[in-house]
């Protein structure tokens, strides 16, 4: 399973999301504005997932929420950060799977 599939699977990955966010902040050298934007994006996504799960886990809505999240993250990052993000996908997968970075 890939980065976003693990990130947004059926379980609540709250602690893992915190670790992921910290890794993203460090790896991508996010500035204060980007850091806050990332927090907001993750928080909004988690709220969307809770609502979708409460209303029957509609797979189409889940996929739409994932796509929106991907677009939001890419919109926050500059070109160089997007390259680093893509290159580190395996590291982020490991964080979400509970392994070492």
N, C-alpha and C positions, 0 to 999 in steps of 0.2 A: 504494500500500500504506500502511496506517495505522501508527501508532506501535508497537503491539505486534506487528503482523505483521513489520515491519522488525526490531524488537528481537529477535524470536525466530525468525527465519528459519533456514535450514539452515546458515549459516556461523557460525563462531566470531567473535563481535563483542566480544571481550575489551577491546580498547582503546577501542572506541566505548562500551562499557558503563561504563568508568571515566569518560569524558567526560560521559556521560549522568548518572551518579551525581553528579558534581560540579555539573552544572547544576541537578539536582533539589535538591541540598543548598543551593545559593545561592538559587535562585528561591523555594523553599518555606520558607526559613529554618528548616530542620530543627534540632531540639535534639540534644544528644549521644545521647540514647536513640533518637530516630528515625533518626539517622544510622547507628547501629550496627544497628538493626532493618532498615534498607534494605540495608545491606551483607550482612546474613545472608540476606535474602530473595533478593537477586540471586545470591549464592553458592549457595544451595540450588537455585535454578532452573537455574543453569548445570550443576550436578551432575546434576540430573534429566535435562536435555537430553542430556548425555553418555551417561547410561545408556539413555535412549530411543533415541538414535542408534545406540548399540552393539548394541541388540537389534532393529534393523530399522526404525527411524523410524516407528513406529506413529502415524499421524495422529490417532487418537482420543486416545491418551495425550499427545501433544504439545498438543492443544487443551485437555485437562484440566489439564495443567501451566500453560499460559498463563492459564487461568481462575483457577487457584489463585493464581498470581502477582498477577493484577489484584486479586483479593480481598485478598491480603496487603498490597499497597501501599495500597489504599483504607483498610484497617484501621489502618495506621500514621498516616495523615494525618487532620488535623481537617477540618471542613467547609470552612473558608476555603482551606486548602492544597489540598483536592480541586478547588475551583473554579479556583485558579491552575494546577494541574496540567492540567486539562482545557483551559483557555484557551491554554496553551503547547504543546499537542500538536504543532503545526507546527514549532516550534523544536526539539523533541525528535526529530521525524522528520529534520530537517536534520542534527542531530548524528549520528544513526545512519546517514545516507546519506553521511556524510563531508564535508558542506558546512559553511558558516559558520553560526553561531548567528544 
